[in-house]
């Protein structure tokens, strides 16, 4: 599966605050382009987790 289901929040933060450019960390960039980030927060319920899991399974 190529692409990702997450925001670019962290990537933008490091590029803006530390001046990183495309190609500075090719292995990390390749991982970041292909990983999937799922929601995680303190009030995440079992029902929420089930919903998230089922949707990921249906896409994969």
Biopython code that builds the backbone (N, CA, C, O; Angstrom):
import numpy as np
from Bio.PDB.StructureBuilder import StructureBuilder

atoms = [
    (1, "UNK", "N", (0.848, -1.170, 0.000)),
    (1, "UNK", "CA", (0.000, 0.000, 0.000)),
    (1, "UNK", "C", (0.890, 1.228, 0.000)),
    (1, "UNK", "O", (1.741, 1.383, 0.876)),
    (2, "UNK", "N", (0.704, 2.077, -0.953)),
    (2, "UNK", "CA", (1.511, 3.286, -1.028)),
    (2, "UNK", "C", (0.681, 4.466, -0.567)),
    (2, "UNK", "O", (-0.542, 4.468, -0.707)),
    (3, "UNK", "N", (1.332, 5.446, -0.030)),
    (3, "UNK", "CA", (0.623, 6.604, 0.474)),
    (3, "UNK", "C", (0.399, 6.485, 1.958)),
    (3, "UNK", "O", (0.877, 5.550, 2.601)),
    (4, "UNK", "N", (-0.331, 7.437, 2.498)),
    (4, "UNK", "CA", (-0.521, 7.424, 3.937)),
    (4, "UNK", "C", (-1.849, 8.043, 4.318)),
    (4, "UNK", "O", (-2.455, 8.772, 3.532)),
    (5, "UNK", "N", (-2.293, 7.755, 5.513)),
    (5, "UNK", "CA", (-3.549, 8.266, 6.033)),
    (5, "UNK", "C", (-3.277, 9.096, 7.276)),
    (5, "UNK", "O", (-3.783, 8.778, 8.352)),
    (6, "UNK", "N", (-2.508, 10.123, 7.149)),
    (6, "UNK", "CA", (-2.175, 10.958, 8.297)),
    (6, "UNK", "C", (-1.861, 12.368, 7.836)),
    (6, "UNK", "O", (-1.702, 12.620, 6.642)),
    (7, "UNK", "N", (-1.775, 13.275, 8.778)),
    (7, "UNK", "CA", (-1.418, 14.651, 8.435)),
    (7, "UNK", "C", (0.087, 14.782, 8.315)),
    (7, "UNK", "O", (0.833, 13.882, 8.702)),
    (8, "UNK", "N", (0.519, 15.885, 7.788)),
    (8, "UNK", "CA", (1.946, 16.152, 7.660)),
    (8, "UNK", "C", (2.446, 17.005, 8.814)),
    (8, "UNK", "O", (3.465, 17.683, 8.683)),
    (9, "UNK", "N", (1.751, 16.985, 9.933)),
    (9, "UNK", "CA", (2.077, 17.830, 11.076)),
    (9, "UNK", "C", (3.522, 17.683, 11.516)),
    (9, "UNK", "O", (4.234, 18.682, 11.616)),
    (10, "UNK", "N", (3.974, 16.469, 11.781)),
    (10, "UNK", "CA", (5.327, 16.278, 12.295)),
    (10, "UNK", "C", (6.375, 16.579, 11.233)),
    (10, "UNK", "O", (7.400, 17.195, 11.520)),
    (11, "UNK", "N", (6.117, 16.147, 10.019)),
    (11, "UNK", "CA", (7.058, 16.403, 8.941)),
    (11, "UNK", "C", (7.230, 17.911, 8.755)),
    (11, "UNK", "O", (8.360, 18.387, 8.644)),
    (12, "UNK", "N", (6.150, 18.658, 8.720)),
    (12, "UNK", "CA", (6.221, 20.113, 8.573)),
    (12, "UNK", "C", (6.948, 20.752, 9.743)),
    (12, "UNK", "O", (7.734, 21.680, 9.551)),
    (13, "UNK", "N", (6.699, 20.272, 10.945)),
    (13, "UNK", "CA", (7.347, 20.815, 12.141)),
    (13, "UNK", "C", (8.865, 20.723, 12.027)),
    (13, "UNK", "O", (9.569, 21.705, 12.263)),
    (14, "UNK", "N", (9.362, 19.557, 11.670)),
    (14, "UNK", "CA", (10.811, 19.373, 11.593)),
    (14, "UNK", "C", (11.423, 20.139, 10.428)),
    (14, "UNK", "O", (12.537, 20.650, 10.538)),
    (15, "UNK", "N", (10.719, 20.219, 9.336)),
    (15, "UNK", "CA", (11.246, 20.975, 8.197)),
    (15, "UNK", "C", (11.293, 22.464, 8.523)),
    (15, "UNK", "O", (12.262, 23.144, 8.185)),
    (16, "UNK", "N", (10.261, 22.966, 9.171)),
    (16, "UNK", "CA", (10.200, 24.390, 9.499)),
    (16, "UNK", "C", (11.179, 24.762, 10.603)),
    (16, "UNK", "O", (11.900, 25.752, 10.479)),
    (17, "UNK", "N", (11.216, 23.997, 11.665)),
    (17, "UNK", "CA", (12.000, 24.367, 12.841)),
    (17, "UNK", "C", (13.468, 23.957, 12.791)),
    (17, "UNK", "O", (14.297, 24.533, 13.496)),
    (18, "UNK", "N", (13.793, 22.974, 11.971)),
    (18, "UNK", "CA", (15.171, 22.494, 11.929)),
    (18, "UNK", "C", (15.801, 22.592, 10.540)),
    (18, "UNK", "O", (16.968, 22.246, 10.362)),
    (19, "UNK", "N", (15.037, 23.057, 9.566)),
    (19, "UNK", "CA", (15.576, 23.276, 8.231)),
    (19, "UNK", "C", (15.866, 22.030, 7.420)),
    (19, "UNK", "O", (16.652, 22.085, 6.475)),
    (20, "UNK", "N", (15.247, 20.895, 7.767)),
    (20, "UNK", "CA", (15.463, 19.679, 6.995)),
    (20, "UNK", "C", (14.838, 19.834, 5.609)),
    (20, "UNK", "O", (13.785, 20.454, 5.464)),
    (21, "UNK", "N", (15.487, 19.271, 4.598)),
    (21, "UNK", "CA", (15.010, 19.337, 3.223)),
    (21, "UNK", "C", (14.768, 17.924, 2.693)),
    (21, "UNK", "O", (15.257, 16.942, 3.252)),
    (22, "UNK", "N", (13.998, 17.843, 1.593)),
    (22, "UNK", "CA", (13.815, 16.552, 0.930)),
    (22, "UNK", "C", (15.176, 15.955, 0.627)),
    (22, "UNK", "O", (16.066, 16.641, 0.125)),
    (23, "UNK", "N", (15.334, 14.686, 0.930)),
    (23, "UNK", "CA", (16.578, 13.990, 0.637)),
    (23, "UNK", "C", (17.576, 13.966, 1.779)),
    (23, "UNK", "O", (18.565, 13.236, 1.712)),
    (24, "UNK", "N", (17.341, 14.756, 2.838)),
    (24, "UNK", "CA", (18.265, 14.750, 3.974)),
    (24, "UNK", "C", (18.266, 13.402, 4.695)),
    (24, "UNK", "O", (19.303, 12.955, 5.186)),
    (25, "UNK", "N", (17.109, 12.763, 4.755)),
    (25, "UNK", "CA", (16.959, 11.479, 5.448)),
    (25, "UNK", "C", (16.121, 10.537, 4.578)),
    (25, "UNK", "O", (14.950, 10.308, 4.882)),
    (26, "UNK", "N", (16.696, 9.987, 3.504)),
    (26, "UNK", "CA", (15.913, 9.213, 2.539)),
    (26, "UNK", "C", (15.220, 7.977, 3.114)),
    (26, "UNK", "O", (14.104, 7.659, 2.703)),
    (27, "UNK", "N", (15.842, 7.286, 4.036)),
    (27, "UNK", "CA", (15.215, 6.084, 4.607)),
    (27, "UNK", "C", (13.993, 6.481, 5.434)),
    (27, "UNK", "O", (12.932, 5.871, 5.306)),
    (28, "UNK", "N", (14.138, 7.491, 6.271)),
    (28, "UNK", "CA", (13.017, 7.965, 7.085)),
    (28, "UNK", "C", (11.903, 8.519, 6.203)),
    (28, "UNK", "O", (10.725, 8.302, 6.488)),
    (29, "UNK", "N", (12.261, 9.226, 5.143)),
    (29, "UNK", "CA", (11.260, 9.783, 4.237)),
    (29, "UNK", "C", (10.478, 8.679, 3.542)),
    (29, "UNK", "O", (9.261, 8.783, 3.386)),
    (30, "UNK", "N", (11.169, 7.617, 3.121)),
    (30, "UNK", "CA", (10.480, 6.500, 2.467)),
    (30, "UNK", "C", (9.517, 5.824, 3.442)),
    (30, "UNK", "O", (8.387, 5.499, 3.079)),
    (31, "UNK", "N", (9.964, 5.616, 4.673)),
    (31, "UNK", "CA", (9.082, 5.035, 5.678)),
    (31, "UNK", "C", (7.863, 5.930, 5.883)),
    (31, "UNK", "O", (6.731, 5.445, 5.884)),
    (32, "UNK", "N", (8.084, 7.213, 6.054)),
    (32, "UNK", "CA", (7.011, 8.165, 6.332)),
    (32, "UNK", "C", (5.992, 8.203, 5.200)),
    (32, "UNK", "O", (4.798, 8.375, 5.446)),
    (33, "UNK", "N", (6.453, 8.043, 3.957)),
    (33, "UNK", "CA", (5.554, 8.059, 2.806)),
    (33, "UNK", "C", (4.672, 6.817, 2.742)),
    (33, "UNK", "O", (3.625, 6.844, 2.095)),
    (34, "UNK", "N", (5.072, 5.731, 3.399)),
    (34, "UNK", "CA", (4.353, 4.467, 3.280)),
    (34, "UNK", "C", (3.705, 3.970, 4.568)),
    (34, "UNK", "O", (3.059, 2.922, 4.565)),
    (35, "UNK", "N", (3.862, 4.691, 5.649)),
    (35, "UNK", "CA", (3.298, 4.229, 6.911)),
    (35, "UNK", "C", (1.865, 4.715, 7.078)),
    (35, "UNK", "O", (1.423, 5.641, 6.398)),
    (36, "UNK", "N", (1.159, 4.082, 7.982)),
    (36, "UNK", "CA", (-0.213, 4.470, 8.309)),
    (36, "UNK", "C", (-0.245, 4.866, 9.777)),
    (36, "UNK", "O", (0.167, 4.099, 10.646)),
    (37, "UNK", "N", (-0.731, 6.051, 10.042)),
    (37, "UNK", "CA", (-0.898, 6.498, 11.425)),
    (37, "UNK", "C", (-2.368, 6.377, 11.793)),
    (37, "UNK", "O", (-3.240, 6.849, 11.065)),
    (38, "UNK", "N", (-2.632, 5.750, 12.913)),
    (38, "UNK", "CA", (-4.017, 5.625, 13.358)),
    (38, "UNK", "C", (-4.258, 6.588, 14.515)),
    (38, "UNK", "O", (-3.323, 6.971, 15.219)),
    (39, "UNK", "N", (-5.515, 6.975, 14.707)),
    (39, "UNK", "CA", (-5.822, 7.882, 15.818)),
    (39, "UNK", "C", (-5.486, 7.239, 17.161)),
    (39, "UNK", "O", (-5.688, 6.040, 17.355)),
    (40, "UNK", "N", (-4.984, 8.032, 18.063)),
    (40, "UNK", "CA", (-4.721, 7.567, 19.420)),
    (40, "UNK", "C", (-4.896, 8.753, 20.359)),
    (40, "UNK", "O", (-4.291, 9.809, 20.173)),
    (41, "UNK", "N", (-5.720, 8.560, 21.352)),
    (41, "UNK", "CA", (-5.967, 9.595, 22.338)),
    (41, "UNK", "C", (-6.571, 8.943, 23.580)),
    (41, "UNK", "O", (-7.097, 7.833, 23.494)),
    (42, "UNK", "N", (-6.506, 9.604, 24.720)),
    (42, "UNK", "CA", (-6.912, 8.975, 25.987)),
    (42, "UNK", "C", (-8.342, 8.442, 26.027)),
    (42, "UNK", "O", (-8.601, 7.441, 26.694)),
    (43, "UNK", "N", (-9.267, 9.085, 25.332)),
    (43, "UNK", "CA", (-10.665, 8.652, 25.409)),
    (43, "UNK", "C", (-11.075, 7.741, 24.254)),
    (43, "UNK", "O", (-12.265, 7.572, 23.991)),
    (44, "UNK", "N", (-10.104, 7.159, 23.570)),
    (44, "UNK", "CA", (-10.389, 6.220, 22.491)),
    (44, "UNK", "C", (-11.068, 4.989, 23.092)),
    (44, "UNK", "O", (-10.507, 4.327, 23.965)),
    (45, "UNK", "N", (-12.264, 4.693, 22.625)),
    (45, "UNK", "CA", (-13.025, 3.570, 23.185)),
    (45, "UNK", "C", (-12.781, 2.295, 22.379)),
    (45, "UNK", "O", (-12.230, 2.336, 21.279)),
    (46, "UNK", "N", (-13.193, 1.181, 22.938)),
    (46, "UNK", "CA", (-13.103, -0.085, 22.214)),
    (46, "UNK", "C", (-13.938, -0.019, 20.938)),
    (46, "UNK", "O", (-13.551, -0.570, 19.907)),
    (47, "UNK", "N", (-15.075, 0.650, 21.010)),
    (47, "UNK", "CA", (-15.932, 0.805, 19.828)),
    (47, "UNK", "C", (-15.209, 1.616, 18.745)),
    (47, "UNK", "O", (-15.248, 1.260, 17.567)),
    (48, "UNK", "N", (-14.551, 2.706, 19.152)),
    (48, "UNK", "CA", (-13.770, 3.510, 18.202)),
    (48, "UNK", "C", (-12.672, 2.667, 17.570)),
    (48, "UNK", "O", (-12.478, 2.693, 16.355)),
    (49, "UNK", "N", (-11.963, 1.926, 18.395)),
    (49, "UNK", "CA", (-10.869, 1.087, 17.915)),
    (49, "UNK", "C", (-11.367, 0.032, 16.928)),
    (49, "UNK", "O", (-10.713, -0.239, 15.921)),
    (50, "UNK", "N", (-12.505, -0.550, 17.214)),
    (50, "UNK", "CA", (-13.097, -1.536, 16.316)),
    (50, "UNK", "C", (-13.448, -0.896, 14.974)),
    (50, "UNK", "O", (-13.189, -1.476, 13.920)),
    (51, "UNK", "N", (-14.034, 0.290, 15.014)),
    (51, "UNK", "CA", (-14.391, 1.020, 13.796)),
    (51, "UNK", "C", (-13.144, 1.320, 12.961)),
    (51, "UNK", "O", (-13.132, 1.099, 11.750)),
    (52, "UNK", "N", (-12.108, 1.819, 13.611)),
    (52, "UNK", "CA", (-10.855, 2.140, 12.925)),
    (52, "UNK", "C", (-10.259, 0.877, 12.308)),
    (52, "UNK", "O", (-9.861, 0.874, 11.143)),
    (53, "UNK", "N", (-10.201, -0.192, 13.096)),
    (53, "UNK", "CA", (-9.615, -1.453, 12.626)),
    (53, "UNK", "C", (-10.362, -2.007, 11.424)),
    (53, "UNK", "O", (-9.742, -2.417, 10.443)),
    (54, "UNK", "N", (-11.674, -2.024, 11.489)),
    (54, "UNK", "CA", (-12.474, -2.559, 10.386)),
    (54, "UNK", "C", (-12.271, -1.751, 9.109)),
    (54, "UNK", "O", (-12.233, -2.317, 8.016)),
    (55, "UNK", "N", (-12.142, -0.448, 9.237)),
    (55, "UNK", "CA", (-11.924, 0.388, 8.052)),
    (55, "UNK", "C", (-10.537, 0.188, 7.460)),
    (55, "UNK", "O", (-10.377, 0.197, 6.239)),
    (56, "UNK", "N", (-9.551, 0.010, 8.297)),
    (56, "UNK", "CA", (-8.204, -0.273, 7.788)),
    (56, "UNK", "C", (-8.197, -1.617, 7.071)),
    (56, "UNK", "O", (-7.631, -1.738, 5.984)),
    (57, "UNK", "N", (-8.817, -2.619, 7.666)),
    (57, "UNK", "CA", (-8.889, -3.949, 7.053)),
    (57, "UNK", "C", (-9.598, -3.887, 5.701)),
    (57, "UNK", "O", (-9.184, -4.557, 4.755)),
    (58, "UNK", "N", (-10.661, -3.089, 5.601)),
    (58, "UNK", "CA", (-11.401, -3.005, 4.339)),
    (58, "UNK", "C", (-10.584, -2.341, 3.232)),
    (58, "UNK", "O", (-10.799, -2.615, 2.051)),
    (59, "UNK", "N", (-9.659, -1.478, 3.603)),
    (59, "UNK", "CA", (-8.818, -0.799, 2.614)),
    (59, "UNK", "C", (-7.661, -1.687, 2.186)),
    (59, "UNK", "O", (-7.304, -1.730, 1.008)),
    (60, "UNK", "N", (-7.083, -2.386, 3.132)),
    (60, "UNK", "CA", (-5.920, -3.228, 2.856)),
    (60, "UNK", "C", (-6.392, -4.482, 2.171)),
    (60, "UNK", "O", (-5.581, -5.347, 1.840)),
]
sb = StructureBuilder()
sb.init_structure("model")
sb.init_model(0)
sb.init_chain("A")
sb.init_seg("    ")
for serial, (resi, resn, name, xyz) in enumerate(atoms, 1):
    if name == "N":
        sb.init_residue(resn, " ", resi, " ")
    sb.init_atom(name, np.array(xyz, "f"), 0.0, 1.0, " ", f" {name:<3s}", serial, name[0])
structure = sb.get_structure()
